[in-house]
Amino acid sequence: MTDTNASSSPSDGIVPDRIDTGSSASVSEWAKKLQVTDMQVTDAVAEVGDLATDVEMHLKGSRSTTNSERVDEVGDKAS
């Protein structure tokens, strides 16, 4: 089971995206975002853990989002 309340560090309050392999809807959503199959997402989580950035790196060899996109995303959530 994943702890969706864990934050990346206590001081920043940002919760990293995690993939819940216990939820077929979550797996399908991430498969669509990463343009891979549900099985590839499930296998990748088994290999590297449930952090979405780690799964993306494992599947693609690089992250598709840039740092500035992630900063913008966090800024939107903080507003």
C-alpha positions in Angstrom: 0.0 0.0 0.0 1.3 3.5 -0.8 1.5 6.4 1.6 -0.1 9.2 -0.4 0.4 11.6 2.5 4.2 11.5 2.5 5.9 14.7 1.4 9.1 15.1 -0.4 10.5 17.1 2.5 8.8 18.3 5.7 9.7 22.0 4.9 8.4 22.4 1.4 4.9 20.7 1.8 5.0 19.3 -1.7 3.7 15.8 -2.1 5.3 14.0 -5.0 3.0 12.2 -7.5 2.7 8.5 -6.7 1.2 5.7 -8.8 -1.3 3.5 -6.9 -1.0 0.1 -8.6 -4.0 -1.1 -6.4 -6.2 1.2 -8.5 -6.7 0.2 -12.1 -8.0 3.8 -12.8 -4.7 5.2 -11.5 -2.6 2.8 -13.5 -4.6 3.6 -16.7 -4.3 7.3 -16.1 -0.5 7.1 -15.7 -0.2 4.8 -18.7 -2.0 7.4 -20.8 0.2 10.2 -19.4 3.4 8.3 -20.1 2.1 6.8 -23.4 2.8 3.2 -22.3 0.6 0.2 -21.5 -0.9 -0.5 -18.1 1.3 -3.5 -17.8 4.4 -1.4 -18.4 3.4 1.0 -15.6 2.8 -1.9 -13.2 6.1 -3.5 -14.1 8.0 -0.3 -13.7 6.5 0.4 -10.3 7.6 -3.1 -9.2 11.1 -2.3 -10.4 11.6 1.3 -9.2 8.8 2.1 -6.7 5.7 4.2 -7.0 7.2 7.7 -7.5 5.9 8.9 -10.9 9.1 10.6 -11.7 11.1 7.4 -11.1 8.7 5.4 -13.2 8.9 7.9 -16.0 12.7 7.9 -15.9 12.7 4.1 -15.9 10.3 3.8 -18.9 11.7 6.7 -21.0 15.2 7.2 -19.9 14.4 10.9 -19.1 11.6 13.0 -17.6 9.2 14.5 -20.1 8.5 17.6 -18.0 11.0 20.3 -17.5 11.9 21.9 -14.2 10.1 25.1 -15.2 6.9 23.1 -16.0 7.0 21.5 -12.5 7.6 24.9 -10.9 4.6 26.3 -12.7 2.5 23.2 -11.7 3.4 23.7 -8.0 2.7 27.4 -8.3 -0.8 26.6 -9.7 -1.5 24.2 -6.8 -0.3 26.8 -4.2 -2.7 29.5 -5.5 
